[in-house]
Amino acid sequence: MQKPGKIFERVYCVGGPDITDERDCCIYLVDGGNELALIDAGLGYSGNTILNNIKKLGLNDALLKYVIVTHGHIDHIGGLHFFQNTGAKVICHELDSDAVAKGISKLTASWYYRVEYLPVPVDLVLKEKTEAITVGDLTLHCPHTPGHTPGGISPYVDVAGTRILFGQDIHGPFDASWGSNLREWKNSLEMLLNLKADILCEGHLGVYKPAAEVRQFMEYYLKTHSLNRE
């Protein structure tokens, strides 16, 4: 197993298939100084390990105030119950709130992992095209990026002149049963390209940098899924 690690100043990877559990998505941490925020929560079996990883990085896990849900699949939301019990607030877009708060199986894709999801109330529901969340002295911008799911968001933060984008599962996959829409996904990805991110923290495929590699990654999937539609 790999160790948790620093991606860039104040941005870390604290969980994922090679760090916590092979069924977890990549779990990222943003350090706002007096507050911390997780980007997604994993499948649900790694909560204590994630907190320990935060401490291994020299950070205070008691400062974890938010878990930002990029979309409602169980490998991203299964750990919400654990972190909400520690006092962290759950933030989610309204169009994926039924997955988070009601645990509808076809929306969470829990049937695929054959594990039970424990629904949690959403503390802050995002409704706008883009919204900003203050985490300590940093600002996480959360544009709505539907396509993989209806309520997907792709947070990004600017640190020391560098833009870090948390584009969880922007590569897909797509399934109509959980509300995928390739046309919306294409529009979302083109919008993300225009953000000109320097670093991409992806949901399952790891970290991409510099900016040219981020662009190449997105353009590859745009081309791939466009060909699949023809």
C-alpha positions in Angstrom: 0.0 0.0 0.0 1.2 3.5 -0.8 1.3 6.3 1.8 -0.9 9.4 1.8 1.0 12.2 0.1 1.2 15.8 -0.8 0.0 16.8 -4.3 0.7 20.5 -4.1 0.9 23.1 -1.4 -2.1 22.5 0.9 -3.6 19.7 -1.2 -3.2 16.0 -0.4 -4.3 12.6 -1.3 -5.4 10.7 1.8 -7.3 7.7 0.4 -7.8 5.6 -2.7 -7.3 2.1 -4.1 -3.6 2.0 -3.3 -3.8 3.8 0.0 -6.9 2.7 1.9 -9.2 0.2 0.2 -9.2 -1.0 -3.4 -12.9 -0.2 -3.6 -12.4 3.5 -2.6 -12.3 6.3 -5.0 -9.4 8.7 -4.7 -10.0 10.9 -1.6 -8.4 14.3 -1.5 -7.9 16.8 1.3 -7.8 20.6 1.1 -6.0 22.4 4.0 -7.5 25.8 4.6 -5.4 26.4 7.7 -8.0 26.4 10.5 -10.3 24.2 8.5 -10.0 21.0 6.4 -12.2 19.6 3.7 -12.4 16.2 2.2 -13.3 15.8 -1.5 -15.4 12.6 -1.3 -15.4 9.9 1.4 -14.7 6.5 -0.1 -16.8 3.4 0.1 -17.2 3.4 3.9 -14.7 1.1 5.4 -11.7 3.5 5.6 -12.9 6.3 7.8 -10.4 5.7 10.7 -7.6 5.1 8.2 -8.3 8.4 6.5 -8.2 10.3 9.8 -5.0 8.6 10.6 -3.6 9.5 7.2 -4.5 13.1 7.9 -2.5 13.0 11.1 0.4 11.3 9.4 0.6 14.3 7.1 1.1 16.5 10.2 -2.4 17.9 10.1 -5.0 18.1 12.9 -7.9 15.7 11.9 -10.1 17.6 14.4 -10.2 20.5 11.9 -12.1 18.4 9.4 -15.2 20.5 8.8 -16.6 19.5 5.4 -16.9 16.6 3.1 -17.7 17.8 -0.4 -19.6 15.2 -2.5 -18.6 15.3 -6.2 -21.4 12.8 -7.0 -23.7 10.2 -5.5 -22.0 6.9 -6.2 -21.3 4.7 -3.2 -17.5 4.5 -3.7 -17.6 8.3 -3.1 -20.3 8.6 -0.5 -20.2 5.4 1.5 -18.0 7.1 4.2 -20.3 10.1 4.7 -22.0 8.5 7.7 -18.7 8.1 9.5 -17.4 11.6 8.8 -20.7 13.3 9.6 -20.6 11.5 13.0 -17.2 13.2 13.6 -18.9 16.6 13.1 -18.1 17.2 9.4 -20.8 18.8 7.3 -21.9 17.1 4.1 -22.1 19.3 1.0 -23.8 18.0 -2.1 -25.6 19.2 -5.3 -29.4 19.0 -5.1 -29.6 16.8 -8.2 -27.6 14.0 -6.4 -29.1 14.6 -3.0 -31.6 11.7 -3.5 -28.6 9.3 -3.7 -27.0 10.8 -0.6 -30.0 11.4 1.6 -32.3 8.6 0.5 -29.8 6.0 -0.6 -31.7 5.0 -3.8 -29.8 2.0 -4.9 -29.8 2.6 -8.7 -28.5 6.1 -8.0 -25.8 5.1 -5.6 -24.7 2.1 -7.7 -24.5 0.2 -4.4 -25.8 -2.9 -6.3 -22.5 -3.0 -8.1 -20.4 -3.1 -4.9 -22.9 -5.3 -3.0 -22.6 -3.2 0.1 -25.2 -1.4 2.1 -25.2 2.4 2.0 -26.2 4.4 5.1 -28.1 7.5 4.0 -27.2 10.8 5.6 -28.9 14.2 5.6 -27.2 16.8 3.4 -26.0 19.8 5.5 -25.5 22.2 2.6 -27.3 21.7 -0.7 -25.8 23.3 -3.8 -28.3 24.6 -6.3 -26.6 27.1 -8.5 -24.5 26.8 -11.7 -21.5 27.4 -9.6 -21.0 28.1 -5.9 -18.1 28.9 -3.6 -17.3 27.2 -0.3 -14.9 28.9 2.1 -12.5 26.4 3.8 -10.4 28.4 6.2 -8.5 30.9 4.1 -9.1 29.1 0.8 -12.1 29.2 -1.5 -13.3 26.0 -3.2 -15.3 26.8 -6.3 -17.9 24.2 -7.1 -19.2 24.3 -10.7 -22.1 22.0 -11.5 -20.8 19.5 -14.1 -23.6 17.0 -15.0 -23.0 14.1 -17.3 -21.6 11.2 -15.2 -24.5 11.8 -12.9 -27.1 14.7 -12.9 -25.7 16.4 -9.8 -22.0 16.0 -10.4 -19.7 18.9 -9.3 -16.0 19.5 -10.0 -14.5 21.6 -7.3 -11.3 23.6 -7.9 -9.1 25.7 -5.7 -6.4 28.3 -6.6 -3.3 28.0 -4.4 0.0 30.0 -4.9 -0.9 30.8 -8.5 -1.8 27.1 -9.3 -5.3 25.8 -10.1 -6.1 22.4 -8.8 -9.2 20.7 -10.2 -11.0 17.8 -8.5 -12.6 16.3 -11.5 -13.8 13.1 -10.0 -14.9 10.5 -12.6 -14.9 13.0 -15.5 -13.7 10.0 -17.6 -17.0 8.2 -17.0 -18.4 5.6 -17.1 -22.0 6.3 -18.2 -25.2 4.5 -17.5 -28.7 5.8 -18.0 -29.9 4.0 -14.9 -28.1 6.5 -12.7 -28.9 9.5 -14.9 -25.9 9.8 -17.2 -26.2 12.1 -20.1 -23.4 12.3 -22.7 -24.5 15.6 -24.1 -24.4 17.3 -20.7 -21.1 15.6 -20.0 -19.5 17.0 -23.2 -20.7 20.5 -22.2 -19.3 20.0 -18.7 -15.9 18.8 -19.9 -15.6 21.7 -22.4 -16.3 24.1 -19.5 -13.6 22.3 -17.4 -11.1 22.6 -20.2 -11.7 26.4 -20.2 -10.7 26.5 -16.5 -7.1 25.8 -17.6 -6.3 23.8 -14.5 -2.6 23.1 -13.8 -3.3 19.9 -11.8 -6.2 17.4 -12.2 -7.1 15.2 -9.2 -9.2 12.5 -10.8 -11.6 10.1 -9.1 -10.0 6.8 -10.0 -7.1 7.5 -12.4 -4.9 9.6 -10.1 -3.2 12.9 -10.5 -2.3 14.6 -13.8 0.1 17.6 -14.3 1.2 20.0 -15.7 -1.6 21.9 -17.5 -0.7 20.3 -20.9 -1.2 16.8 -19.5 -4.5 17.9 -17.9 -5.7 19.2 -21.3 -4.5 16.0 -23.0 -6.4 13.8 -20.6 -9.7 15.7 -21.1 -9.4 15.9 -24.8 -8.7 12.2 -25.0 -11.9 11.3 -23.3 -13.9 13.9 -25.3 -12.7 12.3 -28.5 -13.1 8.7 -27.2 -16.8 9.2 -26.1 -17.6 11.2 -29.2 -16.4 8.3 -31.3 -18.4 5.8 -29.2 -21.6 7.8 -30.0 -21.1 7.7 -33.8 
